[in-house]
Amino acid sequence: MNILIINIFYILWGWFELTNLSHGLKIQSENN
């Protein structure tokens, strides 16, 4: 595989993980 494609995949994966994590923290803070 092309290294550029792998780098883009990891950047997108990390971005989704961060948005999901921050969204989960917002829900927890609202419930508490």
N, C-alpha and C positions, 0 to 999 in steps of 0.2 A: 504493500500500500504506500501511497505517497505520504511523506511526513507532514505536509501541509494539511492534508485531509484529516490526519490523526489529530493534529493540533487543533483544528477547527472543531472536531468532534468533542475533544476534552473541554474546550472553552464553552461550547454550548451546553454540555453536560453539567459543568460546574455552575453555569449561569442558572440553569433550571433548578439545581440543588439549592442554590442560595435563595432564589425567589420562593421556592417551596418552604424552606426553613424559616425565612422571615415572615411568610404568610401564616405558618403554623404558630409562630411566636405571637403574632397579632391576635390570632383566635384565642390562644391561651390567656393573654393579658385581658382580653375583653370578657372572657368567661369568669376570670377571677375578679 
